[in-house]
Amino acid sequence: MSTLVKLVTLEIIQDTHLRLWSDVGFLIIPLAQKTLRRHDHHSVAHSYILKVDLTVMATATFAEPLLTISAMSLLTEDLAASKAFYTDVFGARVLNEDAESCAVKFNNLIINLLAASAGQELVQPAKVAPPEAGKRFQLSIWVDDLDAAMARLRSKGVTFLSGPEVKPWGLKTVTFDDPAGHNWEIAQDVTK
């Protein structure tokens, strides 16, 4: 279990107006209302502003779903080729890099491209598998216009491995590999 401690600032303006600023990421109206009631005797002055600093603790438990993937590491035998692929083909922005890794930013995801020789500490006690060991996962990006996405990818030198084909679940897809052999799918919902 981990505990997050965030500072929340409440400004109580007159007797009914409340502004709440929070970097907690969720609304704490019940707490704000309780605070307003507690300080109601202060709000009789016409333009009185009362500032209250509160410390809010939120406990993260595993009973709540963990649904946001923030980062992933992909192992590569050729870090320079992988960096070029992700920045040129996808337009990902480099956040940080060193001799063994390059972190690139997608909209809500950081992909850490890591030299396979440095990957053992991430996957231990397992071993780093060579690229020829086969595929075990696929990364997917959904787009509104698959044809336009395919044209853009082709212009960047991408060779498609499959598709375009419409899957029984309503997605039209194509697949391709990055330089390290990680499989990507571009998909468009054709049920709309």
Buried (B, 14 or more C-beta within 10 A) or exposed (E): EEEEEBEBEBEBEEBEEBEBEBEBEEEBEEBBEEBBEEBEEBBEEEEEEBEBEBEBEEEEEEEEEEEEEEEEBBBBBBBEBBBEBBBEBBEBEEEEBEEEBBBBBBEEBBBBBBBBEBBEEEEEEEEBEEBEEEEEEEBEEEBEEBEEBBEBBEEEEBEBEEBBEEEEEEBBBBBBBBBBBBBBBBBBEEEE
